[in-house]
Amino acid sequence: MLGLSLSAQMRFEGHISGSCGNEQEKRWIFEVRQHGLTPSLQILETIKAGNNLLALACEAELYWIREMVRLGYPYISKTCYNTQCT
């Protein structure tokens, strides 16, 4: 999964607990756990506070989505700021 957040750790914990994320994300986490694995958090980029913060963050998120798809990773998240999660 890939996405932007104001608090990556809180969002990650929400995904792991099942309290946030879409049905595909929840199903993926369930399947990962069925194989005895645990998802982990890796922060790919941090955007500094300033003007146009959300626009810059969405631009960075789109870049990383495209990069991961280019590298062959499946993509199941929604693009740009999901208000379900922090």
N, C-alpha and C positions, 0 to 999 in steps of 0.2 A: 504494500500500500504506500501511497505517496500523497502528501497533502500539506497545506500550510496551516500554521497554528500560532496562537499567541503564547501557548504553553504546550510544548511538544510532549513533555512527560505526562501532563494531565490528559491530553488527547490520546496518547498511547495507552494509558491505564484505562481510559474509557472504552477503547477498542477491545482491549484484552478482557475487560469485565463484561462486555456486551452492551454497555449502557449508551454507546454511540456508534455510529457507522451505519452504512446501508446493509441490506440483506446479503449482498454478494460478499462484502467484507466480513460480516459475521460468519457466513458459511465457510469462507477461506480460513479464518482463524480456527473454527471448529475442526476442519479437515487437517490443518497443520497439527493441532493437538492430538487428533486421532492417530497420527503417525509418531507420536511421542516427542514431537518437537515443540519449541516455544518461540513465538515471534520475538524479535528484538527491535529496539529503536536505534536508528542511525540518523543523525541530523546531517543533511547534505549541504545546507546553506543557511546562513543567518543574515537577515536584512536589518540594517541599522535604522532606528527610528528617524523620521524626518518627513519632508514633504512627499506626497504621493506614495506613502508607505504601502497601502493596499495594492495600488497599481504595480509597484515594484515587486511585491510579494507574489502577486498573480502571474506576472511575467516570469519570475524565477520558477514558480511551480510549473508553468507550462513548459519551460525549458527542460526541467528535470523529467516531466512526464514523457516528452518527446525523446529525450536521451535514453530513458529506461526502455521505451518501446523499441527504439533503434537497436538496443542491445539484446532485445528478445524477451524482456520481462513482460508478463501479462499485466494488463492495466485494468483495474476494477473500480477505481475511485471516481468521484465527480471532480470536475475542475473548479478551481478557485473557491475560496472561502465558504465552507460549509458551516452554517450557524448551529448545527446540531452539536458540534464539538468546540471546545475552546481553542 
